[in-house]
């Protein structure tokens, strides 16, 4: 790693860590309905929403009722978004006069944005009207992020409460998450991004004369800054433009790039402090965050170092890959000059360690080990740092598995935060953790076995396999980034990836809520000399080992067929 890459990584981590405690504490306050100045301002609107919807926010739900409400709410959102895409040609705020989307594309996009995946098989600036972007995609950016956040809060309540069947009111949680967390942060970030040059307008596309004055060019316009803010804060990732965060209207400067990276990691990191605060021991939250950051730093360092080394085949031809005052060196293919290798590789690690999926460079152009990092980050279950809510509840499932393994080692009933971990919790954890690998690997196997799947890959051999594996990994983890090189807007991939996105999102959510309900009903057992401390270095090492072991055992065979063999062929001269 260069000094500039190290400085950028340190600055990013320092900024996120400074914001973890204040934001995490604030989320704990507003999600539990406690008094706060912002809640006093928003309470009339909150109450009006409850009255219009006929909701009693004080009526708590069991895990099954909570699950039904959440699934029905998201299903309704998918239907409405599908309908909006299929009728946008006849609706207002369509200055470009875009046509209605094809059924398969609309199906895939509706599932994608409702599940927080934001996989895009279309070009945003040439397919979606302003109304669809604002009333459809941007709204689901808020609601899908709120869905992940409330599931994490429900699981935290399972640990914090005792001898009760109640884990909260889903309607109240969704309202508070949107009104007090996502909206205020998005407003602040949208203003900051607009100040750096991100556009925000309802004007139609502009035709301008180029500097040479010999040609004209159409510049796409739109309300970009507002959508960009929730795209990053909600770990959504769907770009207003086809080039996503590589587009200068979405991400014009190194400062905007830094703000967007911080925004992606901000809420997932802060929720670890929320967790510690609500269970009554902030050390528990810091231990979880330390686990996330150790894994993150290792992956970021690998990505940065790999890309900085450059392509050995170009070096053999005499190309100078060393960084200097005149050139960045390394592998600049597929990267924007304004971000360089460090800003691109770090962004790739941040966006795939979370469930964001925004991209400011072409992952398909990364060297094999550089491309392995975003792929393996997703395969770990996106707990590094994970999405809004999904990162926290996913790593807590691994924590439950970790203490269960530790309990087996010493012949003691495992406990976590004073709750005994028994057969039901382990079954639900197993379901939640294994659903993603099943849908990813089965989907990839089907795609490489049928002509419609193989036809989408632009490259033969290991790289083509990596493109298909990446697509299903991205869909199964609700990430949404693409390796590129894959023609994904086909009926086969629209339907297959849509199914994988839906299963990868909601099957684990139901299992997590079942764990929350079971834990909430348990008594809290007292700490004894035999209790495993879950706030120190030993537990952090145990948790890291559990996460890596599950990821390695599940996906290394598939990785060996793609990026690993590609790396060996590249550095071995093609043998």
C-alpha positions in Angstrom: 0.0 0.0 0.0 1.2 3.5 -0.7 1.3 6.3 1.9 -1.7 7.9 0.2 -3.7 4.7 0.4 -2.8 4.3 4.1 -3.7 7.9 4.9 -7.1 7.5 3.1 -7.9 4.3 5.0 -7.0 5.9 8.3 -9.0 9.0 7.6 -12.0 6.9 6.6 -11.9 4.8 9.8 -11.3 7.7 12.1 -14.3 9.6 10.7 -16.6 6.7 11.0 -15.4 5.9 14.6 -15.9 9.5 15.7 -19.5 9.4 14.6 -20.4 5.9 15.9 -21.2 6.8 19.5 -23.3 10.0 18.9 -25.4 8.4 16.1 -25.7 5.0 17.7 -26.9 6.6 20.9 -29.4 8.8 19.0 -30.8 5.7 17.1 -31.3 3.9 20.5 -33.3 6.9 21.8 -35.6 7.5 18.9 -36.2 3.8 18.1 -37.4 3.1 21.7 -39.7 6.1 21.6 -37.8 8.1 24.2 -37.8 11.9 24.4 -35.5 13.8 22.1 -35.6 17.3 20.6 -36.1 15.9 17.0 -38.9 13.6 18.2 -40.7 16.6 19.8 -40.5 18.4 16.4 -41.7 15.3 14.5 -44.2 13.9 17.0 -47.2 15.7 15.4 -46.4 14.2 12.0 -45.7 10.8 13.6 -49.1 10.8 15.3 -50.8 11.9 12.1 -49.3 8.9 10.3 -50.5 6.5 12.9 -54.0 8.0 12.7 -54.2 7.8 9.0 -52.9 4.2 9.0 -55.1 3.2 12.0 -52.0 2.1 14.0 -51.7 1.9 17.7 -48.0 2.4 18.3 -48.2 1.1 21.9 -49.6 -2.3 20.8 -46.6 -4.6 20.7 -46.4 -7.7 18.5 -45.0 -11.2 18.7 -42.4 -12.3 16.2 -44.9 -14.0 13.9 -47.2 -10.9 13.7 -44.2 -8.7 13.2 -43.0 -11.0 10.4 -46.4 -11.0 8.6 -46.7 -7.2 8.7 -43.1 -6.7 7.4 -43.6 -9.2 4.6 -47.0 -7.8 3.6 -45.6 -4.3 3.6 -42.7 -5.2 1.4 -44.8 -7.2 -1.0 -47.2 -4.3 -1.4 -44.2 -2.0 -2.1 -43.0 -4.4 -4.8 -46.4 -4.5 -6.5 -46.7 -0.7 -6.5 -43.2 -0.2 -7.9 -43.8 -2.8 -10.6 -47.0 -1.0 -11.6 -45.3 2.4 -11.6 -42.6 1.2 -14.0 -45.2 -0.4 -16.3 -47.2 2.8 -16.6 -44.6 5.6 -16.4 -45.1 6.5 -20.1 -48.6 7.8 -19.3 -47.7 9.5 -16.0 -46.4 13.0 -15.3 -42.8 14.0 -14.6 -41.5 12.2 -17.6 -39.8 15.0 -19.5 -37.7 12.6 -21.6 -40.9 10.7 -22.6 -39.5 7.3 -21.6 -41.5 4.2 -22.5 -42.9 1.7 -20.1 -40.4 -0.9 -18.9 -40.6 -4.5 -20.1 -42.4 -6.9 -17.7 -39.2 -8.9 -16.9 -37.2 -5.8 -16.3 -39.9 -4.2 -14.2 -40.2 -7.4 -12.1 -36.5 -7.6 -11.5 -36.2 -3.9 -10.6 -39.2 -4.0 -8.3 -37.8 -6.9 -6.3 -34.4 -5.4 -6.4 -35.3 -2.0 -4.8 -37.7 -3.5 -2.3 -35.1 -5.9 -1.1 -32.4 -3.2 -0.7 -30.4 -4.9 -3.5 -30.8 -2.2 -6.2 -29.4 -4.5 -8.9 -30.0 -2.6 -12.1 -30.3 -4.3 -15.5 -31.2 -1.1 -17.2 -29.6 2.3 -17.8 -31.2 4.8 -15.4 -30.8 7.9 -17.4 -32.4 6.3 -20.5 -35.1 4.2 -18.9 -36.6 5.7 -15.8 -38.8 8.9 -15.6 -38.2 11.4 -12.8 -41.5 10.2 -11.2 -40.3 6.6 -11.2 -36.9 7.7 -9.8 -38.5 9.8 -7.0 -41.8 8.2 -6.2 -40.7 4.6 -6.9 -37.0 4.0 -6.5 -36.1 6.7 -4.0 -39.1 5.8 -1.8 -38.1 2.2 -1.7 -34.5 3.2 -0.8 -35.9 4.6 2.4 -38.4 1.8 3.1 -36.0 -1.1 2.3 -33.3 0.5 4.6 -35.9 1.0 7.3 -36.9 -2.7 7.0 -33.4 -3.9 7.7 -33.0 -1.4 10.6 -36.2 -2.5 12.4 -35.3 -6.2 12.1 -32.0 -5.4 13.9 -33.8 -3.4 16.6 -36.3 -6.3 17.1 -33.4 -8.7 17.6 -31.8 -6.4 20.0 -35.0 -6.3 22.0 -35.0 -10.1 22.1 -31.7 -9.9 24.0 -32.7 -7.0 26.2 -36.2 -8.1 27.2 -37.1 -11.1 29.3 -40.2 -13.3 29.7 -42.3 -11.6 27.1 -43.6 -12.5 23.7 -43.4 -8.9 22.4 -40.6 -7.6 20.2 -42.1 -4.2 19.3 -44.6 -2.7 16.9 -43.5 -3.1 13.3 -45.5 0.0 12.0 -44.1 2.2 14.7 -40.6 1.0 14.1 -40.8 1.6 10.4 -42.2 5.1 10.9 -39.5 6.1 13.4 -36.7 4.6 11.4 -37.7 6.6 8.4 -38.8 9.8 10.0 -36.1 10.3 12.6 -33.1 8.4 11.2 -33.1 8.1 7.5 -34.8 11.4 6.5 -32.8 13.8 8.6 -29.5 12.2 7.7 -30.4 12.1 4.0 -31.3 15.8 4.0 -28.0 16.7 5.5 -26.0 14.5 3.1 -28.0 15.7 0.1 -27.1 19.3 0.8 -23.4 18.4 1.4 -23.3 16.4 -1.9 -25.0 19.3 -3.8 -22.3 21.6 -2.4 -19.6 19.3 -3.9 -21.2 19.4 -7.4 -23.8 16.6 -7.4 -26.7 17.9 -9.5 -30.3 18.3 -8.2 -32.9 19.5 -10.7 -36.2 18.7 -12.4 -35.2 20.3 -15.7 -35.2 18.1 -18.8 -32.0 16.9 -20.4 -29.8 19.7 -21.7 -28.3 19.9 -25.1 -24.9 21.7 -25.1 -22.2 22.5 -27.6 -18.8 20.8 -26.9 -15.7 22.9 -26.4 -14.6 22.2 -29.9 -17.9 23.7 -31.0 -18.2 21.1 -33.8 -20.6 18.8 -32.0 -23.5 18.9 -29.6 -24.0 16.6 -26.6 -27.1 15.7 -24.5 -26.4 16.0 -20.8 -28.9 14.0 -18.6 -30.5 15.9 -15.7 -32.4 14.9 -12.7 -32.9 15.0 -8.9 -29.6 13.2 -8.3 -28.3 14.6 -4.9 -31.5 13.6 -3.0 -31.4 10.1 -4.4 -27.7 9.8 -4.0 -27.9 10.6 -0.3 -30.4 7.8 0.6 -28.7 5.5 -1.9 -25.5 5.6 0.3 -27.0 6.1 3.8 -29.5 3.3 3.2 -26.8 1.0 1.8 -29.0 0.7 -1.4 -26.6 1.4 -4.2 -28.8 1.9 -7.2 -27.4 4.7 -9.4 -29.4 7.5 -11.0 -27.1 7.0 -14.0 -25.8 3.8 -15.5 -22.2 4.6 -14.5 -23.4 4.8 -10.9 -21.0 6.6 -8.6 -18.3 6.8 -11.3 -20.6 9.3 -13.1 -19.4 12.9 -12.4 -23.0 14.1 -11.7 -23.3 11.5 -8.9 -19.8 11.6 -7.6 -17.8 14.6 -9.0 -14.8 15.0 -6.6 -12.6 13.1 -4.2 -14.5 14.9 -1.4 -17.8 13.6 -2.6 -16.3 10.2 -2.9 -15.1 10.3 0.7 -18.5 11.6 2.0 -20.2 8.8 0.1 -17.9 6.1 1.6 -18.5 7.4 5.1 -22.3 7.6 4.5 -22.3 3.9 3.4 -20.6 2.7 6.6 -22.1 5.2 9.0 -25.4 3.6 10.1 -24.1 0.0 10.1 -21.2 1.0 12.3 -23.4 3.1 14.6 -25.9 0.3 15.1 -23.2 -1.7 17.0 -23.3 1.1 19.7 -27.1 1.1 19.6 -26.9 -2.7 20.3 -24.6 -2.2 23.3 -26.6 0.7 24.6 -29.9 -1.2 24.5 -28.6 -4.4 26.0 -27.1 -2.4 28.9 -23.4 -3.1 28.1 -21.7 -0.9 25.5 -18.7 -3.2 25.6 -20.7 -5.8 23.7 -21.2 -3.3 20.8 -17.6 -2.3 20.7 -16.6 -6.0 20.5 -18.9 -6.5 17.5 -17.6 -3.3 15.8 -14.0 -4.4 16.4 -14.7 -7.7 14.7 -16.2 -5.9 11.7 -13.3 -3.5 11.4 -10.5 -6.1 11.7 -12.0 -8.0 8.8 -12.6 -4.8 6.9 -9.1 -3.5 7.2 -7.6 -6.8 6.0 -9.9 -6.9 3.0 -9.3 -3.2 2.1 -5.5 -3.7 2.4 -5.6 -6.7 0.1 -7.7 -4.8 -2.5 -5.5 -1.7 -2.4 -2.2 -3.6 -2.5 -3.3 -5.9 -5.3 -4.4 -3.1 -7.6 -1.3 -1.0 -6.8 1.0 -3.8 -7.9 -0.4 -3.7 -11.4 -0.8 -6.3 -14.1 2.4 -8.5 -14.4 1.8 -9.1 -18.1 2.0 -5.3 -18.8 5.1 -5.0 -16.5 6.7 -7.8 -18.6 6.2 -5.6 -21.7 8.1 -2.7 -20.0 5.2 -0.7 -18.7 6.2 1.1 -15.5 3.7 0.2 -12.7 5.5 2.1 -9.9 3.7 5.2 -8.5 5.4 8.5 -8.9 4.8 12.2 -9.0 3.8 11.8 -12.7 1.6 8.7 -12.5 -0.5 6.7 -10.0 1.1 3.4 -11.2 -0.6 0.1 -10.6 -3.8 -1.1 -12.4 -5.7 2.0 -13.4 -7.9 0.1 -15.9 -11.6 0.7 -15.2 -10.9 3.4 -12.6 -11.6 7.2 -12.7 -8.5 9.3 -12.6 -10.1 11.6 -10.0 -10.3 8.8 -7.5 -7.2 6.8 -8.3 -6.4 3.3 -7.1 -6.8 4.0 -3.4 -10.2 5.8 -3.7 -11.5 3.1 -6.0 -10.3 0.0 -4.2 -11.5 1.4 -0.8 -14.9 2.3 -2.3 -15.2 -1.2 -3.7 -14.4 -2.8 -0.3 -16.8 -0.5 1.5 -19.7 -1.0 -0.9 -19.4 -4.8 -1.0 -18.7 -5.2 2.7 -22.0 -3.5 3.2 -25.1 -4.3 1.2 -24.8 -1.1 -0.8 -23.6 -2.1 -4.2 -22.7 1.4 -5.4 -19.6 1.4 -7.6 -17.1 4.1 -8.7 -15.0 1.8 -10.7 -15.4 -1.3 -12.9 -14.9 -4.4 -10.7 -14.6 -6.5 -13.8 -11.3 -4.7 -14.6 -9.7 -5.4 -11.2 -6.9 -7.9 -11.0 -8.0 -11.4 -9.8 -7.2 -10.8 -6.1 -8.6 -7.3 -6.3 -11.8 -8.7 -7.7 -11.8 -11.5 -5.1 -12.1 -8.9 -2.3 -15.6 -7.5 -3.2 -16.7 -11.1 -4.0 -15.5 -12.6 -0.8 -16.8 -9.6 1.2 -20.3 -10.5 0.1 -19.7 -14.2 0.7 -19.0 -13.5 4.3 -22.6 -12.6 4.7 -21.9 -8.8 4.3 -21.0 -8.4 8.0 -18.1 -6.2 7.1 -19.7 -3.7 8.0 -22.9 -5.0 6.6 -26.0 -3.2 5.4 -28.4 -1.0 7.5 -29.6 -3.4 10.1 -28.6 -6.5 8.1 -25.0 -6.2 9.1 -25.8 -6.1 12.8 -28.3 -8.9 12.8 -26.2 -11.1 10.6 -23.1 -10.8 12.8 -25.2 -11.4 15.9 -26.3 -14.7 14.3 -22.6 -15.6 13.9 -22.1 -14.6 17.5 -24.8 -17.0 18.6 -23.1 -19.8 16.5 -19.8 -18.8 18.0 -20.9 -19.1 21.6 -22.7 -22.4 20.8 -19.4 -23.8 19.5 -17.6 -22.6 22.6 -20.3 -24.2 24.8 -19.8 -27.5 23.0 -16.0 -27.3 23.7 -16.5 -27.1 27.4 -19.7 -29.1 27.8 -21.8 -26.2 29.0 -25.1 -24.8 27.8 -24.1 -21.8 25.7 -25.2 -18.3 26.7 -25.1 -15.0 25.0 -26.0 -11.8 26.9 -27.6 -13.8 29.7 -29.9 -15.8 27.3 -29.4 -19.5 26.9 -28.9 -20.6 23.3 -30.9 -23.7 22.7 -32.0 -25.9 19.8 -34.6 -23.5 18.4 -32.2 -20.6 18.2 -29.6 -22.7 16.5 -32.0 -24.1 13.9 -33.1 -20.5 13.0 -29.5 -19.3 12.9 -28.6 -22.2 10.6 -31.5 -21.3 8.3 -30.6 -17.6 8.2 -26.9 -18.2 7.6 -27.2 -21.0 5.0 -30.0 -19.6 2.9 -27.7 -17.2 1.1 -25.0 -19.8 0.1 -27.8 -22.2 -1.1 -29.5 -19.6 -3.4 -26.1 -18.3 -4.6 -24.5 -21.6 -5.4 -27.7 -23.2 -6.8 -28.4 -20.2 -8.9 -24.8 -20.1 -10.3 -24.9 -23.8 -11.0 -28.2 -23.5 -13.0 -26.9 -20.4 -14.9 -23.7 -22.2 -16.0 -25.6 -25.3 -16.9 -28.2 -23.8 -19.3 -27.6 -22.0 -22.6 -29.6 -18.8 -21.5 -27.2 -18.4 -18.5 -24.0 -19.0 -20.4 -25.0 -16.7 -23.2 -24.9 -13.7 -20.8 -21.2 -14.1 -20.0 -19.0 -12.0 -22.2 -15.8 -13.8 -21.3 -15.0 -17.6 -21.5 -13.2 -19.6 -18.9 -12.6 -18.6 -15.2 -13.4 -15.0 -15.7 -16.8 -15.7 -17.3 -17.5 -18.0 -14.3 -16.5 -15.2 -11.9 -19.0 -12.9 -13.7 -21.9 -15.3 -13.2 -20.9 -16.2 -9.6 -20.6 -12.5 -8.8 -24.0 -11.7 -10.1 -25.7 -14.4 -8.0 -23.6 -13.5 -5.0 -24.6 -9.9 -5.3 -28.3 -10.8 -5.7 -28.3 -13.4 -2.8 -26.6 -10.9 -0.4 -28.9 -8.0 -1.6 -25.8 -6.1 -2.6 -26.5 -5.0 -6.2 -23.0 -4.3 -7.5 -22.0 -6.0 -10.7 -18.8 -7.5 -12.0 -19.9 -6.3 -15.5 -19.3 -8.3 -18.6 -22.6 -10.1 -18.0 -25.6 -9.3 -20.1 -28.1 -9.4 -17.2 -31.1 -7.7 -18.7 -32.5 -10.9 -20.2 -35.6 -12.8 -19.2 -33.5 -15.6 -17.7 -31.4 -13.3 -15.5 -34.2 -10.9 -14.7 -36.3 -13.7 -13.3 -33.6 -15.9 -11.8 -31.9 -13.0 -10.0 -35.3 -11.6 -8.9 -36.1 -14.9 -7.2 -32.6 -15.1 -5.6 -33.0 -11.5 -4.2 -36.4 -12.2 -2.7 -35.3 -15.5 -1.0 -31.9 -14.0 0.1 -33.7 -11.1 1.8 -36.8 -12.4 3.5 -36.1 -16.0 4.4 -33.3 -14.9 6.8 -35.4 -12.0 8.1 -38.2 -14.4 9.3 -35.6 -16.6 10.9 -34.0 -13.6 12.7 -37.4 -12.4 14.0 -38.1 -16.0 15.2 -34.8 -15.9 17.2 -35.8 -12.4 18.6 -39.1 -13.8 19.8 -37.6 -16.9 21.3 -34.9 -14.9 23.2 -37.4 -12.3 24.4 -39.4 -15.0 26.1 -36.5 -16.4 28.0 -35.3 -15.5 31.5 -32.0 -13.9 32.0 -29.5 -16.2 33.6 -26.9 -14.8 36.0 -23.3 -14.6 35.1 -21.1 -17.3 36.7 -17.4 -18.1 36.6 -18.1 -20.5 33.7 -19.8 -17.8 31.5 -17.9 -16.9 28.4 -17.1 -13.2 28.3 -18.4 -11.8 25.1 -16.8 -8.4 25.2 -13.1 -9.1 25.1 -10.4 -10.1 22.6 -11.0 -13.8 23.0 -14.6 -13.4 21.9 -13.6 -11.2 19.0 -11.1 -13.9 17.8 -13.8 -16.6 18.2 -16.3 -14.5 16.2 -13.8 -13.7 13.4 -12.9 -17.4 13.2 -16.6 -18.4 13.0 -17.3 -15.9 10.2 -14.3 -16.8 8.1 -14.7 -20.5 8.6 -18.3 -20.5 7.4 -17.3 -18.3 4.4 -14.3 -20.4 3.6 -15.9 -23.8 3.8 -18.9 -22.7 1.8 -17.4 -20.7 -1.0 -13.7 -21.5 -1.5 -14.4 -24.3 -4.0 -16.4 -21.9 -6.1 -13.7 -19.2 -5.7 -11.1 -21.7 -6.8 -12.9 -22.1 -10.2 -13.0 -18.3 -10.7 -10.7 -15.6 -9.3 -8.1 -17.9 -7.6 -7.3 -19.9 -10.8 -7.4 -16.7 -12.8 -4.8 -15.2 -10.4 -2.6 -18.3 -10.8 -2.8 -18.2 -14.6 -2.1 -14.5 -14.6 1.0 -14.7 -12.5 2.1 -18.0 -13.9 2.2 -16.8 -17.5 -1.1 -18.4 -18.5 -0.2 -22.0 -17.6 
